[in-house]
């Protein structure tokens, strides 16, 4: 997406002898990125003052708020979602004091969660998309000490792979990728609904172009899985969907 700052141009070009505004010289002694951040800070200050006075035009308000809106990396969102779900599998308990600090409660785990990862292997998915989704999700599951159950799917589900260590991704998973057909998610959702335990984590990776996405059966399965999972994540490279109880994250492939 083009930088909004690149769209801002002067209305007219001043003459050589005309000085409109010299500005803060300190801004010009910074690097390009530092200047941009400092410029945003100054805009935020001015905008806040004008907003409090009630003198901000509607069009300018939209431009400035878009400029100042933070851009959050999809990897950060994915990590936050994983850690949020993982945190729901433990609870503080004074019946088991902390080993490091006896005056504080220890933790008691409800369950050892597993991550059910549905990998869209339909014909529209590239190898680069698959590689990035699996590597990032596995890195997080390793940090949280979870098994990663990866199941390829297109219009049907294929043999799942249990990933416990990095070598499994190369030795097992790469050899079991099947698919390259159409895209129907119902078979994979039924498999997860049948096999998952309460508070498991569920992730589906897809480009979002799913033929049966709007069917009643699929909507019911999405709802049922979300009600049981500690977190349910819809990781998409293209089309986004609003699914109640699921976190939708747009993946950017480099």
Helices and strands as residue ranges (DSSP letters): G 4-7, G 25-29, H 32-53, H 58-68, H 74-87, E 90-97, E 105-109, E 114-120, H 127-143, E 147-153, E 161-163, H 166-168, I 169-173, H 174-176, H 186-195, E 201-206, H 216-228, E 231-236, E 247-250
